[in-house]
Amino acid sequence: MDNVPPEKEIVIAFTGALSYGIYLLTLCYCLRWLLFSDEGWTARRRRNWPMIAITLSTFTLVTAYLALLLYKNTKTLHDIINHIPPSNTEGRVPWTSTVICVLANMSALLADIALMYRVWVVYGKRKRVLIFPSIMWITGLVCTVLQGYWQIVHSNVNEKWNIVNMSIGPGMILTPFWATTLLLNLYCMSLLMYRIWSAAKKSHGLANVRTLQFTMRILAESGFLYFSTTIAHFIVWFTPNDLAIRIASEINIPTIGIAFNLILIRVGYNRAREHASGAVEDYTGRGVSVMRYANNTDEISVCPKIIIDISQETSMVSEDV
């Protein structure tokens, strides 16, 4: 059991509600760019269904996670206010706590899949670039399974040798999980940034350079938002402060969705602005990036007057650029 005072539950609930409210705002804005055309509110004729599916799946996981947390916190406060003694949980499976942890992990794993997919297509669908992130992702999945098993069988550890907090959840498993997702994101973001930086260095057109720099800025901003909250969430598990762990958890999970949505929002907004100014041509392709690759070279070629859209799939074409 955690040692958070009842009056602090209000602070935790407020933090979760605020984070979720910001997430819902970015979700609505994100769906606008995914479902409707850049020029107005007419439905897109060709939609990026993989990104739509990931966006809605993330919404489902984050919503279920926070809803269960709210239910658990409300029930705890109700029992305290009405002086209801805690029920005997000996031998009972803590299903609510178990599902909450699983939902949190699955939200992170889903976002990691989207990031790995972007790296895969930006690097010309080369499988070797996914070796390390795939190992990290599978490790995270194994940690999620072990975490569920740990909570179900009520495994105990010797507190003398335990360096992480175990009162909120199975910290000995959750800390390796967040370590793997941090390493995966650091690796993938570094690859994306390097690829874009290399393209900008080789590009001779001013418009292309600005577009590449804008794309790097989008990744850097979303990456900073994700890393700052996830690193904080990782670190607090090594402290005895249950309140800090609870608040970090309430902030971190919605932030994963916020960072994902912001990439799609910034790209969609910039694409619409470029269309309005007449700086780009109409493009109705699909996928993670309109960075194009000539079949006879491994170097990135950026098509003139076409914005790099990291929310869509790379077009593999053979043409002079």
N, C-alpha and C positions, 0 to 999 in steps of 0.2 A: 504493500500500500504506500501511496505517496503521502508526504507530510505537508501538503498545501493547506493553509488555513481556509475555512469556509468562505470568509470574506474576500479572499483572493480569487475565488472562483469567478466572481463578477469581472475582475480584471482580465482573466483568461478568456471568458466568454466574449467580452468587448473586443479584445484583440483579434479573436477568431472572426467575429462578425465584421470588423473593419477590413481585415485582409480579404475575406470572402466578397465583401462589397466591391472592393477594388478589382478583384478577379472577375466578377460578373460584368463590371463596366468594360474591361478589356475584352471579355468574351463577346459581348454584343457588338463592339466595334470590329472585332476580328471577323465575326460571321458576316458583317456587312461587306467586307472586302472579299470573302470567300464565296458568297452566294449571289452578290449583285455586281453589275458591271461598274467599271471605274467612272463612267460618265454620269451615272444616275442610279435609280432604284429599279431598273429593269433586271430581271433574272439573267444570270450568266448562261449562255448557251452551252458552254463547256466548263464544267466545274472540276476542281481538283479534289476528287472524292477521297483519296488517301489522307490528305491534310484535314478535310472536313471530319473524317472518321476519327482521326487522332484528337482533334479539338473537342469533339463531342464526348469521346471516351474519357478524356481528361476531366471534362466537366462532370461527368457521372461519378468518377472516382473521388474527385475533390469534394463534391456535394455530399456523397455518402459518408466520406470521412468526417467532415465537419458536423453532419447531422447526427452521427453516432456519438461524437464527442459531446455535442450539446445535450443529447439524451442522457448520457452518462453523468455529466456534470449537474444537470437539472435534477436527476434522481437522487444524487448525493446530497444536494442542497435541500431537497424536499424531506429526506429522511432526517437530516440534522435539525431543520426548523421544527418538524413535528415530533422530534425526540424518539424517532424510530431506531431501535438498536440495529446494528449491522447484522445481516443474516449470516448464518454459518455457511461459508463457502468451501469448507474442507471437502476435498474430493470432487468438487464441481468444476467444470471447464469454464474459464472466463471468456466466453464467446465474444462478448462485446469488445473487450480489450484486444483480443486476438484479431478480430476482423478490422479494428481500427488500425493496428500496426500493419496488417497485410495491405489494406487500402493505401496507406501512406507509401509503402514500398512500391506498389504497383503503379502509382502515379509517377514516381521517379523513373521506374523502368520504362514506362511508356514514352516519357519525354526523351529518354536515352535512345530509344529505337528511332525516333524522328531525327535526332541529331546524327546518329550513325548512318541513316539513310541519306541525309544531305551530304555527308562526307563521301559516301560510296558513289553517288552520281557526280559530284563535283570532281572526283578523281577518276572519271571515266569508267566507273563500275569495276574498278580493280579490287579483287577480293583481298589482297594482302594488306590493304590499308585498314581492314576490319578485323584483323587477327587479334590485336591487343584489346580493342574495345569489346569484341565479342567475348573474350575471356573474362573481362571485367563484368560484362552484363550477365553472363552465366553464373559467375561467382555471386553477384547480387541476387540472382534468382534463387540460388542454393541457400543463401543467407535468409531469404524470405521464407523458404520452406522450413528451414531449421528453426527460425523464430516462431512460426506457427506450432511446430512440434514441441518446442521448449515450453510455450505457454500452456499447451493442452495437457502435457504430462506433469506440469508444475515442477520442473527441474530446479534443484537447489545447488548453490555453489558456496564454497567457503569464502565468507566475506573478507577474511584476512588477506586473501590473495586477489580479491576482486578490485580492480582499479577504476571501474566505471560504475555509474549509478544503475542500480537494479530495481529501484522502488517504483519507477514509472513503467518500465517494460524491460525486456531482455537486452539490456545495454551491451552485454558481451557479444551479442550477435548484430545488434543494430549499428554499433560503431563500425565494424568491418563493412557492413552494407553501405553506409554513407561514405566510407573511405573509397570503396570501389566506384561508386557513382561520381565522386569528385575526380578521381583519376581518369575515368572514362571521358567526362566532360572536358577536363583540361587537355587531354590528348586530342579529342576531336576538334575542339575550338582552335587549338594550335595549328592543326592541319588546315582547317578552313582559312584561318588568318594568313598562314604562309602562302597558300595557293592564291589568294586574292592579292596579297602583297607582291607576289611574283608576277601576276598578270599586270598589275599597275606599273611595275618597274619596266615591263617590256612594251607597254602600250604607249603609242605616240600621240593619240588623240586626247585633247584636253577633256572633252566630254566623257570619254571612257575612263580616264584617270579619276575624275570627280565621282563617277558612278561607283567605281571600285572602292574609293575612299569612303563613300557613303555606306557601302555594304559592310566594310570593316567596322565602321562606327556603330552600325546596328548590332553586329555580333558582339562588339566590345561592351556596349551598354547592357544588352540582355545578359551577357556572360557575367558581368560584374554584379548585376542584381541577383543572379542565381548563386554565384559563388559566395557572395557576402552572407546570405542567409543560410546556405547549406553548411558553410564552414562554421558559422556560429552554432548551428544545430549540432554539428559533430563535436565541437569543443565542449559544449555544456554537459555532454554525457560523462565527462571526466570530472564533473563537479558534484558536490552533494546537494546542490540547489535544485529541488524539485520544481519550484515555481519557474525558474529559468528554462528548464527543459520543456515544461508545458507550454510556455509562451513561445519559445523557439519553434516548437512543433506546429503550433497554431499559425505561425507566420510562414514557415518554410514551405509547407505543402501547397497553399494557394499561390505562393510566389513562383513555384515551378510552372504552374499554368500561366501566370502573368508574364513571365519571361518568354514563354513559348508564343503567347498571343502577341506580344509587343513586336516580335520579329515580323509576323505577318501583317500587323497594322502599319508599321513603318514602311515596309516594302510596298504595300498596297497604296498608301497615301502618296508616297513619292512617285509611284507609277502614274497615278491619276493626275498629279501635278504636272508631270512631264508631258502627259497626253494633252492636258489643257493648254500648255504653253507651246504645243506643236513641236517639242524637242524630240519626241520619239514617234515611231510608227506604230500603228495598231498591231497588236500581237495577240493571237488567240491560242497559243500553244499551252501545253500542260506541263507539270512537273516541278523539280526543286530549283532549277536555275536555268536561265537562258544563256549562260556561259556556254559557248559552243566549242567543239573540238573538231579540227580537220582530221580526216581518217589517216592522213600520212604523217601526223606529228603528234607528240605527246604534250606539247606546250598548249596552254590555254590561248584561244583566240576569242576576242570579244567582238561580236558583231556591232558595227557602227549603228548608233541611234537606237539601240535596244538595251533597256535597263537590265542589269543582272538581278534576277528575281530568285532569291534563295529559298522562296517558299514553293517553287515549282520545279518540275523535273528537267534535267539537262537534255537538250535536244542534240542528238548525235547526227551531224550532217557533214556532207562533203561539199564544201564550197569555198571559194576564195573570199577572204575577209580583209 
